[in-house]
């Protein structure tokens, strides 16, 4: 453990979630405290600070940053103490240092592994929709699985889950999380929906809007005859475009929290 660590505090004027996602590209954990985002590392964080400032310029958002060096303490423990479990319908998503909650379906996801822990609005929306449209024996595909949280939830709801991601590291994390939750996936591959081995009764794709537009045909082709398609990761400004491109399907459900949308389609 390093004797001293670096701490970068970031305060964007708006779109806190976007900046949190951006910082997670550089580190395993981002703490949120009174609208400040905090990143810590034993290595200098000047490059990260430069990157987040440039990102703010592109978004035309004012930002404050502060870098400091502090004597080391157990900041991992402090971060853990700041992470709260998430309740999404009947699902209880918690890190492994928290206890299960009676009456809820228990899912263990450690936020320090990044890739999705249920706190983000788009993941939360997907978790709610899975509970509406997954049934026992559903063939489910999690496109861009990340931590595996959606496919783990689907499995615990009774689905037969397949997972895929273009990021090898993300798949490795998902595999560990499946084992941690004592559930199994059927198929797993590096790549996207275009190489799916079967048709699916439910597909979830919690990805940025540009990718949802790019893989639209592959997603639709992978649906079974009356399949359900759950799309998320869609900001307000992209909703109209997504709806126009997916107009060949029937929009049957929609969830919005803050500026994030989850859309549900049926063939």
NORVEN-V203680 format. One record per residue. N is the residue number from 0. RES is the residue in one small letter. SS is DSSP state (H for helix, E for strand, L for the rest). D_FIRST is the distance of its C-alpha to the first C-alpha in whole Angstrom. Layout:
[[N RES SS D_FIRST] [N RES SS D_FIRST]]
This chain:
[[0 x L 0] [1 x L 4] [2 x L 7] [3 x E 9] [4 x E 9] [5 x E 13] [6 x E 15] [7 x E 18] [8 x E 21] [9 x E 24] [10 x E 28] [11 x E 30] [12 x L 34] [13 x L 35] [14 x L 33] [15 x H 30] [16 x H 30] [17 x H 30] [18 x H 28] [19 x H 25] [20 x H 26] [21 x H 26] [22 x H 22] [23 x L 21] [24 x L 23] [25 x L 20] [26 x L 17] [27 x L 16] [28 x L 17] [29 x L 19] [30 x E 20] [31 x E 23] [32 x E 24] [33 x L 28] [34 x L 28] [35 x E 25] [36 x E 23] [37 x E 19] [38 x E 17] [39 x E 13] [40 x E 11] [41 x L 8] [42 x L 12] [43 x L 15] [44 x L 17] [45 x H 20] [46 x H 22] [47 x H 21] [48 x H 23] [49 x H 26] [50 x H 26] [51 x H 26] [52 x H 29] [53 x H 31] [54 x H 31] [55 x H 32] [56 x H 35] [57 x H 36] [58 x H 36] [59 x L 38] [60 x L 36] [61 x L 35] [62 x E 31] [63 x E 29] [64 x E 25] [65 x E 23] [66 x E 20] [67 x E 18] [68 x E 15] [69 x E 13] [70 x E 11] [71 x L 8] [72 x L 9] [73 x L 9] [74 x H 11] [75 x H 11] [76 x H 13] [77 x H 15] [78 x H 16] [79 x H 17] [80 x H 19] [81 x H 21] [82 x L 22] [83 x L 25] [84 x L 27] [85 x E 30] [86 x E 34] [87 x E 36] [88 x L 39] [89 x L 39] [90 x E 36] [91 x E 33] [92 x E 29] [93 x E 26] [94 x L 23] [95 x L 22] [96 x L 21] [97 x L 24] [98 x L 28] [99 x L 31] [100 x L 34] [101 x L 37] [102 x L 40] [103 x L 37] [104 x E 36] [105 x E 33] [106 x E 30] [107 x E 26] [108 x L 24] [109 x L 21] [110 x H 20] [111 x H 17] [112 x H 19] [113 x L 21] [114 x L 25] [115 x L 26] [116 x L 26] [117 x L 29] [118 x L 29] [119 x L 30] [120 x H 34] [121 x H 35] [122 x H 33] [123 x H 35] [124 x H 38] [125 x H 38] [126 x H 37] [127 x H 40] [128 x H 42] [129 x H 41] [130 x H 42] [131 x H 46] [132 x H 46] [133 x L 45] [134 x L 47] [135 x L 47] [136 x L 47] [137 x L 46] [138 x E 45] [139 x E 42] [140 x E 40] [141 x E 37] [142 x E 37] [143 x L 33] [144 x L 32] [145 x L 28] [146 x L 26] [147 x L 30] [148 x H 30] [149 x H 34] [150 x H 35] [151 x H 33] [152 x H 35] [153 x H 38] [154 x H 38] [155 x H 38] [156 x L 41] [157 x L 43] [158 x L 42] [159 x E 42] [160 x E 39] [161 x E 38] [162 x E 35] [163 x E 35] [164 x E 32] [165 x L 32] [166 x L 29] [167 x H 28] [168 x H 24] [169 x H 26] [170 x H 28] [171 x H 25] [172 x H 24] [173 x H 27] [174 x H 28] [175 x H 25] [176 x H 26] [177 x H 29] [178 x H 28] [179 x H 26] [180 x L 30] [181 x L 32] [182 x L 34] [183 x L 35] [184 x L 36] [185 x L 39] [186 x E 38] [187 x E 35] [188 x E 36] [189 x E 34] [190 x L 36] [191 x L 38] [192 x H 41] [193 x H 44] [194 x H 43] [195 x L 43] [196 x L 45] [197 x L 47] [198 x L 49] [199 x E 47] [200 x E 48] [201 x E 45] [202 x E 43] [203 x E 40] [204 x E 38] [205 x E 36] [206 x L 35] [207 x L 36] [208 x H 40] [209 x H 40] [210 x H 39] [211 x H 41] [212 x H 44] [213 x H 44] [214 x L 44] [215 x H 46] [216 x H 49] [217 x H 46] [218 x H 45] [219 x H 49] [220 x H 50] [221 x L 48] [222 x E 49] [223 x E 52] [224 x E 55] [225 x E 54] [226 x E 50] [227 x E 48] [228 x E 46] [229 x E 43] [230 x E 41] [231 x E 39] [232 x E 36] [233 x E 39] [234 x E 39] [235 x H 43] [236 x H 44] [237 x H 44] [238 x H 46] [239 x H 49] [240 x H 48] [241 x H 47] [242 x H 50] [243 x H 52] [244 x H 51] [245 x L 50] [246 x L 54] [247 x L 55] [248 x L 53] [249 x E 54] [250 x E 52] [251 x E 52] [252 x E 49] [253 x E 46] [254 x E 43] [255 x E 42] [256 x E 39] [257 x L 39] [258 x L 39] [259 x E 38] [260 x E 41] [261 x E 41] [262 x E 45] [263 x E 46] [264 x E 49] [265 x E 52] [266 x L 54]]
